[in-house]
Amino acid sequence: MKRIIDSDKVNIIGSKIKEARIAAGMSQQELSNKLELLAVYTCRGSISRIETGNRAVTDIEIDAISKVLKVSLDYLFERE
């Protein structure tokens, strides 16, 4: 199945994830490790691609990322 994308980015929350991760003082690897504890297996490289907008984020990943980074879903979807 092809996706219709109207920009170079395939997700709209990557920059907010990066901002929250840095504010939490967490590396991409640490975020990956903490997601794994919630049974969400997202490697460090995938987190990098999510943050740059080059990889889509599943609903399960979004929920787990918000819990690990202790931010609301509203925060992640805030437009800059």
Residue, then its C-alpha position, 0 to 999 in steps of 0.5 A: m500500500k502506498r502512502i500519500i505524503d505531501s512533504d519530505k517528512v513522513n511524521i509531524i511529531g519527530s521534532k517534538i520527540k527530540e525536544a522532549r528527549i533532550a529536555a529529559g536528558m536522555s540519549q536516543q539509545e536510552l530512549s530505545n532501552k526504556l521503550e523496550l521495557l514497555a515491549v516496544y522494540t524501536c532501535r536507536g537508528s529508528i528513533s533517529r529517523i523518527e526524530t528527523g521525520n524520515r520514518a513513520v511512528t506507530d500509535i503504539e510507539i507514540d503512546a510509549i514514547s509519551k509515557v517514557l518521556k513523561v509528556s502528553l500526547d497533546y504536547l507531541f502533536e503541538r504545532e510549532 
